[in-house]
């Protein structure tokens, strides 16, 4: 951040983390309400075994590490394309968080 601006790669990683944390928090809050359950069978299985948080952290960490490795070696003309992965995954997770909030409020 030489010019004081947020770099595109940093933004994409932050977006992924923000979306994932928002989804994690809203899911945990939502599950405290009666009649609310996790719709994703895989996530429900991991939650039942107490592994969901570890899986979620691993997914985010490996996504950031993998994308940053490719980002460094890929041709400069195509670098920003690889950043679509964390941005799309973060957007998906943020959408899930918004959906969770809607369920909580209804």
NORVENRA-V350103 format. One record per pair of residues at least 12 apart in sequence whose C-alpha atoms are under 8 Angstrom apart, sorted by the first residue. I is the first residue (numbers start at 0). J is the second residue. D is the distance in Angstrom with one decimal. If there is no record, write none. Layout:
# NORVENRA-V350103
I & J & D
I & J & D
This chain:
# NORVENRA-V350103
7 & 79 & 7.7
7 & 82 & 7.9
8 & 67 & 8.0
8 & 79 & 7.8
8 & 82 & 6.4
11 & 82 & 6.3
11 & 83 & 7.7
11 & 85 & 5.7
11 & 86 & 5.1
12 & 63 & 6.3
12 & 85 & 6.1
12 & 86 & 7.4
14 & 85 & 7.3
14 & 86 & 6.2
14 & 89 & 5.4
14 & 90 & 7.5
15 & 59 & 7.2
15 & 85 & 5.4
15 & 86 & 6.1
15 & 88 & 6.3
15 & 89 & 3.8
15 & 90 & 7.3
15 & 92 & 7.8
16 & 59 & 6.9
16 & 89 & 6.9
17 & 89 & 7.1
17 & 93 & 7.6
18 & 89 & 4.7
18 & 90 & 6.4
18 & 91 & 7.5
18 & 92 & 4.8
18 & 93 & 4.2
18 & 94 & 7.9
18 & 96 & 7.4
19 & 55 & 7.8
19 & 59 & 7.6
19 & 89 & 6.4
19 & 92 & 5.4
19 & 93 & 6.9
21 & 92 & 7.6
21 & 93 & 6.4
21 & 96 & 5.6
22 & 92 & 5.7
22 & 93 & 6.2
22 & 95 & 6.0
22 & 96 & 4.2
22 & 97 & 8.0
22 & 99 & 7.6
23 & 96 & 7.7
25 & 96 & 5.8
25 & 99 & 5.8
25 & 100 & 6.5
26 & 96 & 7.2
26 & 99 & 6.3
28 & 103 & 8.0
29 & 99 & 6.6
29 & 100 & 7.7
29 & 102 & 7.4
29 & 103 & 5.6
32 & 103 & 7.7
62 & 85 & 7.0
63 & 85 & 7.3
66 & 81 & 6.6
66 & 82 & 7.0
66 & 84 & 7.8
66 & 85 & 7.8
69 & 81 & 7.5
70 & 82 & 7.8
